[in-house]
Amino acid sequence: MRHKTKPAPVFSGLGEVSAAVGRGIFLLHKGVLATTTHVAYQRLDR
């Protein structure tokens, strides 16, 4: 059995894309959480 040293270009490309999408969703989620908590604290202060 021969093992390929590099994965198929399609799979590596998909991995990069999925990683970028995951990072974007994570950052977006963090931003939404920060905004909602900020607004909630502002409302509590009043």
trRosetta pair geometry for C-beta under 8 A, 3 or more apart (Angstrom, degrees):
i j d omega theta_ij theta_ji phi_ij phi_ji
4 7 7.1 116 104 -93 121 30
4 8 8.0 41 113 -53 162 64
6 12 7.6 -32 176 -45 92 141
7 11 4.8 -90 153 81 119 124
7 12 5.2 142 81 -53 110 93
7 15 7.9 59 89 -9 153 139
8 11 4.6 85 63 7 89 103
8 12 7.1 -167 87 -5 45 85
9 12 5.8 -58 -145 41 34 108
9 13 6.0 36 156 -22 68 107
10 13 5.8 -57 -149 37 28 111
10 14 6.3 27 153 -18 64 107
11 14 5.6 -53 -146 37 32 111
11 15 6.3 37 152 -23 64 104
12 15 5.5 -50 -149 33 33 116
12 16 6.5 34 152 -19 64 102
13 16 5.8 -53 -151 34 33 109
13 17 6.3 29 152 -17 66 107
14 17 5.7 -55 -146 39 33 111
14 18 6.0 30 157 -18 68 108
15 18 5.9 -55 -142 39 28 107
15 19 6.2 29 156 -20 63 108
16 19 5.7 -57 -148 36 28 112
16 20 6.4 28 154 -19 64 106
17 20 5.8 -56 -149 36 31 110
17 21 6.3 29 153 -18 66 106
18 21 5.6 -52 -144 38 33 111
18 22 6.1 35 154 -21 65 106
19 22 5.7 -53 -146 37 29 112
19 23 6.3 31 153 -21 63 105
20 23 5.7 -53 -149 35 31 112
20 24 6.3 32 152 -20 64 105
21 24 5.7 -54 -149 35 32 112
21 25 6.3 30 154 -18 66 105
22 25 5.8 -54 -146 37 31 109
22 26 6.2 33 153 -22 65 107
23 26 5.6 -55 -149 36 30 113
23 27 6.3 27 155 -16 66 106
24 27 5.9 -55 -147 38 30 107
24 28 6.1 30 154 -19 65 108
25 28 5.6 -54 -144 39 30 113
25 29 6.1 34 154 -23 65 106
26 29 5.8 -54 -148 35 27 112
26 30 6.5 28 152 -18 63 105
27 30 5.7 -53 -149 36 32 112
27 31 6.3 33 152 -21 65 105
28 31 5.7 -55 -150 35 31 112
28 32 6.4 30 153 -18 66 105
29 32 5.8 -54 -148 36 30 109
29 33 6.3 31 154 -19 64 107
30 33 5.7 -56 -148 37 30 111
30 34 6.2 30 155 -19 65 107
31 34 5.8 -55 -147 36 29 110
31 35 6.3 27 155 -18 65 107
32 35 5.8 -56 -147 37 30 110
32 36 6.2 25 158 -16 66 108
33 36 6.0 -57 -144 38 27 106
33 37 6.2 22 160 -15 65 109
34 37 6.1 -59 -145 40 26 106
34 38 6.1 29 155 -23 63 110
35 38 5.7 -57 -148 35 28 113
35 39 6.3 25 156 -16 65 106
36 39 5.8 -54 -146 38 31 109
36 40 6.2 33 153 -22 65 107
37 40 5.5 -53 -145 37 32 114
37 41 6.3 32 155 -19 65 104
38 41 6.0 -56 -151 35 28 108
38 42 6.5 29 151 -20 63 106
39 42 5.6 -53 -149 35 33 113
39 43 6.4 31 153 -18 66 106
40 43 5.8 -57 -151 37 31 110
40 44 6.4 31 151 -21 65 106
41 44 5.5 -53 -145 35 34 112
41 45 6.4 40 154 -27 65 101
42 45 5.8 -50 -152 27 31 113
42 46 7.1 30 152 -21 61 101
43 46 6.1 -53 -157 27 36 110
